[in-house]
Amino acid sequence: MMMVRSAYDKKKDDIHFEYWQRCRYLPEDKLIALLDHDNFKLSLEAAASLQLRGGSKIIRLAQMDSFSNRYKRRALAAFILGQIKLNTKEEKISLKILYDLALNDQSAIVRSYAVSSFGHRCEKAKKKYADTLLSLAQSTVLDKSVMVRVSTAFALSVFKNRASIPLLIKLLKDTHSEVKNWAAFAVNINNYDTPEICNCFVLLLDEKNFEARFEAIIGLAKRQDKRVTQILIHELSQERIYDEMVEVTAYLGDVSLLPTLYQVKDKFGTFKELNTSIKVLEHLKSKL
């Protein structure tokens, strides 16, 4: 009943751990040298280690690399500037760099990292730069790159501001499923609720991308939109079910789900989310 990781995801995690082990004890100069490695994922792990260690030397390096003629170094620079510890002056300079990269860099991967990093900086500053991020997102929401639009949806997830809703609705209507998935996540994590959002979620119920469909199911149930009832019945009748889908039946409050929940109990036994949902729906039924 928990999310099951695919063999592909496990392999990615194993490779990530291998690169982390390789970088964690390397001296700073060796990590900097790895930024030019042919394997970008290894370079990214080196950048993550440098970001964590921080310091004025690494900050200056990242700021200078933002103007490199090599797009990979610009992308890694944008990544480092996203979460490294900065003083007020360094942050002001870095935010300008990230903003310019996000809007103007010719490389989609650089623009993508710059948008994500701007979101991280906004989050760290406790929404101080929210208005600037919203201004940036007005442009990046229309970027021709899927990666940039995904990063835009992520960036809009890091703080709650209802001014984000029109932008997220555009992303929910995107042509690419991964963009829609992250937009739905941003909507759900911030508990935005409008009729248009619910209508977008209903359209996502037909998505082939499971993650996007999952976000839509959870979102509609929490917003007590009964258009998701039959989808929930279908999902909870499968051989593999998810705790979150059981849990949100209580939010939905549709007593027609009780027979399905009883079947889940017979099939998998009792567990916390199931017990709670059955109790809530039985209580609602008793009042009818």
CORLIN-V255286 format. One record per run of one state. SS is the DSSP state (A for helix, B for strand, O for the rest). FROM is the first residue (numbers start at 1). LEN is the number of residues. Records with the same first field share a line. If there is no record, write none. Layout:
BEGIN
SS=FROM-LEN / FROM-LEN
END
This chain:
BEGIN
O=1-6 / 24-4 / 35-5 / 54-2 / 66-5 / 84-4 / 105-3 / 125-5 / 141-5 / 158-4 / 173-4 / 190-5 / 205-5 / 223-3 / 236-7 / 253-2 / 269-3 / 287-2
A=7-17 / 28-7 / 40-14 / 56-10 / 71-13 / 88-17 / 108-17 / 130-11 / 146-12 / 162-11 / 177-13 / 195-10 / 210-13 / 226-10 / 243-10 / 255-14 / 272-15
END
